[in-house]
Amino acid sequence: MSTLQAPKGVAEYVPPASSTWLAVREALAEPARRAGYGYVELPVFEDTALFVRGVGESTDVVSKEMYTFDDRGGRSISLRPEGTAGVIRAVIEHGLDRGQLPVKLRYAGPFFRAERPQAGRYRQFSQVGVEAVGSDDPALDAEVVAIGDEAFRSLGLTGYRLELTSLGDARCRPAYREALLGFLRGLPLDEATRARAEANPLRVLDDKRPEVQALVADAPIMLDALCDDCAAHFAQVRAHLDALGVAYVVNPRMVRGLDYYTRTTFEFVHPGLGSQSGIGGGGRYDGLMQELGGQPLSGIGFGLGVDRALLACQAEGLAVGDEARVDAFVVPLGAEAKRTAVVLAGRLRAAGVRVDLAYGDRGLKGAMKAADRSGARLAVVLGERDLAAGEAQVKDLGTGDQTAVALDELAERVRDALSRPSSSTAPRTTEEGTQ
């Protein structure tokens, strides 16, 4: 019988690396929490029509990459390929737009796209996202962009750049679309690319093939075709970002992979990740809510890639999070000590200390090796003589220092020891103990 494996294209994390992944996800989410974005937990599958209407039928996401199937009732269901459409559906369904505006929401979780797996490009991937619905204030655009920038900076990342542009709105985009389409019709494009141009000419600008990029090098750009309102909006967004100290570059040829974007559009790019250099991005979507059956309210949001942010940290050699499973490791020596150790471990956990216990009646040497492998800073050794004296031996696994501590003071003394800086230079000592 063959060994079962995870599906191809899934980024799977197990200890100790999973602790780093969790730390990255929590760091990416924290700036939004501090900015007052409430958490929303979304279903991982939705009616397919939500994404067809919300994301765009002509996009690669909908036409090529969604996991779509019929459920037992014959309804067409799709695993969510992105978060914004689901959030807007939830805002409409639960009447969140009938209260205070803007509605500010954050989310996190897995998303799914059926594409060719490669480094940084997975069929199941994780994102942290925010959406702010109900205001077209340029200051809100700047807030959303700045939250994303702060999230990456909080990880210690410095090698990324923030690219910014405006894609105009329903007033100025039609004329630009016709100008771009006229330009593309004059190029020697292959049939598939020509069909894509007729459906959505912006998609051609996003074509990564060098020969296509060369052909569209002189294509008209949206920034030159902005109406006065859109130009003023974009100028105010940039002014707010300048005041906030958020560094960015204007990329007039930026094209995002989803059709709903209008006006402010942005992407965080990390050159250290090769071809999959985008680590997050988003933009404004002023017509999306109405398209999904709600009020004609504007919105802006982003999705930050947890997996790619982790790869970016690795590319910059950054250590994120604590790979240690526990803070303290309890080592009982003997049956009576084991019974007491179980109670002590429970008390330490109740006091907020991460604790594991040596199981399986190991000898001292084997138990101390297990303590070292756990990453714990302290070992709490309890032998028969310690038990008779009403104390335990608390050993610093970095320095080898060992102290006898009364059992009724153990939780307080362990917490106090853990609150002090650890010794990162001293060798870990694992083979000495007491009985």
C-alpha positions in Angstrom: 0.0 0.0 0.0 1.5 3.3 -1.0 2.1 6.1 1.5 -0.4 8.9 1.4 0.9 12.4 0.8 -0.5 15.9 0.9 -1.9 17.2 -2.4 0.6 18.7 -4.8 0.9 22.5 -4.5 0.0 22.8 -0.9 2.4 24.7 1.5 2.3 22.4 4.6 4.0 23.5 7.8 4.9 21.3 10.7 6.9 22.0 14.0 9.2 23.7 14.4 8.8 25.7 11.2 5.1 26.1 11.8 5.8 28.4 14.7 7.6 30.8 12.4 4.7 30.7 9.9 2.2 31.4 12.8 4.4 34.3 13.9 4.4 35.8 10.4 0.6 35.5 10.1 0.1 37.2 13.5 2.5 40.0 12.7 0.8 40.7 9.4 -2.6 40.9 11.1 -1.6 43.0 14.1 -1.5 46.5 12.5 -5.1 46.1 11.2 -6.3 45.1 14.6 -4.7 48.2 16.1 -6.4 50.3 13.5 -9.8 49.1 14.5 -10.6 46.5 11.9 -13.0 43.9 13.3 -12.4 40.3 12.5 -14.7 38.4 10.1 -14.5 34.6 9.6 -15.6 33.7 6.1 -16.6 30.4 4.5 -13.9 28.8 2.4 -16.4 28.0 -0.4 -19.1 30.2 -2.0 -21.6 30.1 -4.8 -19.6 30.3 -8.0 -21.7 33.2 -9.2 -20.2 35.4 -6.5 -16.7 35.2 -8.0 -18.0 35.3 -11.6 -19.8 38.6 -10.9 -17.3 40.0 -8.3 -13.9 39.0 -9.6 -14.7 39.0 -13.4 -15.5 36.2 -15.8 -12.7 37.2 -18.1 -10.0 37.0 -15.4 -7.6 34.1 -15.3 -8.7 33.5 -11.7 -12.3 32.7 -12.7 -11.7 31.3 -16.2 -8.7 29.0 -15.4 -7.8 28.8 -11.7 -10.9 28.2 -9.6 -11.7 24.9 -7.9 -15.3 24.6 -9.0 -17.7 21.7 -8.4 -21.4 20.8 -8.1 -22.5 20.0 -4.5 -25.1 17.3 -3.7 -27.9 19.7 -4.5 -26.6 20.5 -7.9 -25.4 24.0 -7.0 -22.1 25.3 -8.5 -19.7 25.9 -5.6 -16.1 27.2 -5.7 -13.3 27.3 -3.2 -12.6 30.9 -2.6 -9.7 32.2 -4.7 -9.6 35.6 -3.0 -11.2 37.4 0.0 -12.8 40.6 -1.1 -15.9 39.3 -2.9 -16.7 37.1 0.2 -16.3 40.1 2.5 -18.6 42.3 0.5 -21.2 39.5 0.3 -21.0 39.3 4.1 -21.4 43.0 4.5 -24.5 43.0 2.3 -26.0 39.9 3.8 -25.6 41.0 7.4 -26.5 44.6 6.9 -23.1 45.9 8.1 -23.4 48.8 5.7 -26.5 50.1 7.4 -24.5 51.2 10.5 -21.4 53.3 11.0 -19.3 53.9 7.9 -16.7 52.9 6.9 -17.1 49.3 7.7 -13.6 48.1 8.6 -13.0 44.4 8.6 -10.0 42.0 8.6 -9.7 38.3 7.9 -7.2 35.5 7.6 -7.2 32.0 6.2 -6.6 29.7 3.2 -7.4 30.5 -0.4 -7.3 28.2 -3.4 -6.2 28.5 -7.1 -5.7 25.6 -9.5 -2.5 26.7 -11.0 0.9 25.3 -11.7 2.8 25.0 -8.4 6.2 26.6 -8.0 8.2 28.3 -5.3 5.9 30.9 -3.7 2.9 29.9 -5.9 0.7 27.4 -4.3 -2.7 25.8 -4.9 -3.6 26.4 -1.3 -2.1 29.6 0.2 -2.8 31.8 3.2 -3.5 35.5 3.3 -4.3 38.2 5.8 -6.6 40.8 4.4 -8.5 44.0 5.3 -11.5 45.7 3.6 -12.7 49.3 4.4 -16.2 49.8 2.9 -18.3 53.0 2.6 -15.9 55.9 2.1 -13.9 57.3 -0.9 -11.8 59.5 1.3 -8.2 59.4 0.0 -7.0 59.4 3.7 -8.7 55.9 4.0 -6.7 54.7 1.0 -3.5 55.9 2.6 -4.5 54.2 5.9 -5.0 50.8 4.2 -1.7 51.1 2.2 0.1 52.2 5.4 -1.3 49.2 7.4 0.1 46.8 4.8 3.5 48.6 4.8 3.6 48.5 8.6 2.8 44.8 8.6 5.8 43.9 6.4 8.1 46.3 8.3 7.0 44.7 11.6 8.7 41.5 10.4 11.9 43.3 9.8 11.6 43.2 6.0 13.5 46.0 4.2 14.1 44.5 0.7 10.6 45.1 -0.7 9.1 48.0 -2.5 5.6 49.4 -2.6 4.3 50.2 -6.1 1.4 52.5 -6.5 -0.9 53.7 -9.3 -4.4 54.7 -10.2 -6.7 52.8 -12.6 -9.2 55.6 -12.9 -13.0 55.1 -12.6 -16.1 54.6 -14.6 -15.9 58.1 -16.1 -12.3 58.1 -17.4 -11.6 54.4 -17.9 -13.9 53.8 -20.9 -12.1 56.3 -23.1 -8.7 54.9 -22.0 -10.0 51.4 -22.7 -10.9 52.3 -26.3 -7.5 54.0 -26.8 -5.6 51.0 -25.4 -7.8 48.6 -27.5 -7.1 50.6 -30.6 -3.4 50.4 -29.9 -3.5 46.7 -29.3 -5.5 46.0 -32.5 -2.5 47.4 -34.4 -0.1 44.8 -33.0 0.8 41.4 -34.4 -0.7 39.5 -31.4 -1.5 35.8 -31.4 -5.1 34.8 -31.5 -5.4 33.9 -27.8 -3.9 37.3 -26.8 -6.1 39.2 -29.3 -9.2 37.5 -27.8 -8.0 38.5 -24.3 -7.5 42.1 -25.5 -11.1 42.3 -26.8 -12.4 41.0 -23.4 -10.2 43.1 -21.2 -7.3 45.0 -22.8 -5.6 45.6 -19.5 -5.0 41.9 -19.2 -2.5 42.2 -22.1 -0.4 44.7 -20.2 -0.1 42.1 -17.5 1.3 39.5 -19.9 4.7 38.4 -18.6 6.0 37.0 -21.9 9.0 39.2 -23.0 7.8 39.3 -26.6 4.4 40.7 -25.6 6.1 43.1 -23.1 8.2 44.5 -26.0 5.1 45.0 -28.2 3.2 46.9 -25.5 6.1 49.1 -24.4 4.6 52.2 -26.0 1.0 51.5 -25.1 -0.9 54.4 -23.6 -1.1 54.4 -19.8 -4.0 55.1 -17.5 -2.3 57.8 -15.4 -2.2 60.0 -18.6 -5.9 59.6 -19.1 -7.2 60.2 -15.5 -10.1 62.6 -15.2 -9.7 65.6 -12.9 -11.4 63.9 -9.9 -9.3 60.8 -10.2 -6.1 62.7 -10.6 -6.9 64.8 -7.6 -7.8 61.7 -5.6 -4.5 60.0 -6.5 -2.5 63.2 -5.6 -4.1 63.3 -2.2 -3.4 59.6 -1.5 0.3 60.2 -2.3 0.3 63.4 -0.1 -1.0 61.4 2.8 1.5 58.6 2.3 4.3 61.2 2.1 3.1 62.6 5.4 3.0 59.2 7.0 6.6 58.5 5.8 5.5 55.5 3.6 8.0 55.0 0.8 6.6 54.1 -2.6 7.2 54.2 -6.3 4.6 55.1 -8.9 4.3 52.3 -11.4 2.1 53.5 -14.3 1.9 50.1 -15.9 0.7 48.1 -12.9 -2.1 45.8 -13.7 -3.8 43.7 -11.0 -5.3 40.3 -11.7 -8.9 41.1 -10.7 -11.3 43.2 -12.6 -12.9 45.1 -9.8 -10.1 47.5 -9.1 -10.6 51.3 -9.6 -8.5 54.3 -8.7 -5.9 53.6 -6.0 -4.1 50.3 -6.8 -0.9 49.0 -5.1 1.4 46.0 -4.8 4.2 45.1 -2.5 7.1 43.5 -4.4 10.1 41.6 -3.1 12.8 41.1 -5.8 14.4 38.3 -3.6 11.6 35.9 -4.5 12.2 35.7 -8.3 9.3 35.5 -10.6 6.7 35.2 -7.8 7.8 38.6 -6.4 4.4 39.9 -5.3 4.0 39.5 -1.5 0.8 41.4 -1.2 -1.4 44.1 -2.8 -4.8 45.5 -3.2 -6.7 48.6 -4.2 -10.0 50.4 -4.4 -13.2 48.8 -5.9 -15.8 51.5 -6.2 -18.4 49.4 -8.2 -18.1 46.0 -6.6 -20.7 46.3 -3.9 -23.4 47.5 -6.3 -22.4 44.7 -8.7 -23.1 42.2 -5.9 -26.5 43.6 -5.2 -25.7 46.1 -2.5 -25.6 49.8 -2.1 -23.4 51.9 -4.4 -20.7 52.2 -1.7 -17.0 52.4 -2.4 -14.3 50.3 -0.7 -10.6 49.5 -0.6 -8.6 46.6 0.8 -5.6 44.3 0.4 -4.5 40.7 0.7 -1.0 40.0 2.1 0.5 36.6 1.4 1.6 34.8 4.6 3.6 32.1 2.6 5.4 34.7 0.5 6.1 36.9 3.5 7.7 33.9 5.1 9.8 33.3 2.0 10.8 37.0 2.0 11.9 36.7 5.6 14.0 33.7 4.7 15.5 35.5 1.7 16.6 38.3 4.0 17.9 35.9 6.7 15.3 37.1 9.3 14.5 35.0 12.3 10.8 35.4 13.1 9.0 34.0 16.1 10.1 31.4 18.7 10.6 27.9 17.5 10.7 26.5 21.0 7.7 24.4 21.8 7.8 25.1 25.5 9.4 27.3 28.1 9.9 24.6 30.7 10.3 20.8 30.7 9.4 18.8 33.8 11.6 15.7 34.4 10.2 13.3 37.1 12.4 10.5 38.3 10.3 7.7 39.8 6.6 6.8 40.0 5.8 9.1 43.0 7.7 12.0 41.3 5.7 11.4 38.1 2.4 11.8 40.0 3.5 15.1 41.5 5.1 16.2 38.2 1.7 15.9 36.4 0.2 18.3 39.0 3.1 20.7 38.8 2.9 20.8 35.0 -0.8 21.7 35.3 -0.1 24.5 37.8 2.7 25.9 35.6 0.4 25.9 32.6 -2.4 27.6 34.6 0.2 30.3 35.4 0.8 30.9 31.7 4.0 28.9 31.3 4.3 26.6 28.3 5.2 23.2 29.8 5.9 19.7 28.6 6.6 16.6 30.6 9.0 13.6 30.2 6.7 10.7 29.5 7.5 7.0 29.2 9.6 6.5 32.4 12.9 7.7 30.7 16.1 7.8 32.6 17.6 11.2 33.6 20.0 11.3 30.6 17.2 10.6 28.0 14.8 12.9 29.7 17.2 15.8 29.7 17.9 15.2 26.0 14.2 15.4 25.4 14.2 18.7 27.4 16.9 20.1 25.2 15.2 19.1 21.9 12.0 20.8 23.1 13.8 24.2 23.1 12.8 24.9 26.7 14.9 27.4 28.6 14.3 25.6 31.9 14.2 22.0 33.1 12.3 21.2 36.3 13.8 18.0 37.8 11.9 16.2 40.5 13.5 13.2 42.2 12.7 11.2 45.3 15.0 13.3 47.6 13.5 16.5 46.1 10.0 15.2 46.7 10.9 14.4 50.4 12.3 18.0 50.8 9.2 19.6 49.2 11.2 21.1 46.4 12.3 20.7 42.8 15.6 21.5 40.9 15.2 24.3 38.3 17.9 24.1 35.8 18.8 26.8 33.2 19.5 24.7 30.1 21.6 27.5 28.5 24.0 28.1 31.4 23.7 24.9 33.4 22.9 26.8 36.6 20.7 24.8 38.9 18.6 26.0 41.9 16.5 24.2 44.5 13.0 25.8 44.6 10.2 25.0 47.0 7.2 23.4 45.3 4.7 26.0 46.5 7.0 28.8 45.0 7.7 26.9 41.8 5.3 28.8 39.5 6.4 32.2 40.7 10.1 31.4 40.5 9.8 29.8 37.0 7.9 32.8 35.7 10.5 35.1 37.2 13.4 33.2 35.6 11.7 33.2 32.2 11.1 37.0 32.4 14.9 37.6 32.5 16.9 37.7 29.2 18.2 34.3 28.2 21.8 33.5 27.7 22.2 32.9 24.0 26.0 32.3 24.1 26.3 29.7 26.8 26.2 26.1 25.7 23.1 24.2 26.5 23.7 21.6 29.3 21.5 18.5 29.3 23.2 15.6 31.0 23.5 16.8 34.6 20.7 16.5 37.1 19.7 15.5 40.5 17.9 12.7 42.2 
